[in-house]
Amino acid sequence: MKRPRGNVEKTCITCGKPFKAPRAWDDRMKNCSFNCRQAARKAKREKKHLENMSKNVALAEKTRLTPAESAKIRGQISTFVRDQLTLANEVVVGTREWSPTQARVFSTLLNKVVPDLSASFVQHEVSSRDLIDLSREELEAIAAGIEIIDIEEEQDGN
């Protein structure tokens, strides 16, 4: 059986550059270089991660999740975000561009994994006393609508 000889002019599916491929490999060669082939494989893995995430989101919308299932999904989101950090860094440095939608999706996923550090923790301390234990000034302050009332607590000598 004779193999076809010569080269065929092709276009790389990753970078779009033209390249020559052996005619015998015409149906198999899709990338111009090893780097482009690795980039294509990485894009395929990212697409698979995205499909898995989409399946999980659809499942979460159909049924209520247990805490264990929620933790599993958060773990998958965490893995996806960790895998995308290198790409996000390239976007920040300027060697790669993302569409506004891609940046928004990454930001949303990142917020699911790492909480907003600018959010402040507020703790409200509530103390209550019987109405008959309040002074006239305190009752007038409540009636006037003052929200914060400083109440000095009496300390027992026991």
Secondary structure by P-SEA (a helix, b strand, c coil): ccccbbbbbbbbccccbbbbcccccccccccccaaaaaaaaaaaaaaaaaaaaaaaaaaaaaccccaaaaaaaaaaaaaaaaaaaaaaaaaaaccccccaaaaaaaaaaaaaccccccbbbbbbbbbbbccccccaaaaaaaaacccbbbbbbbbbcc
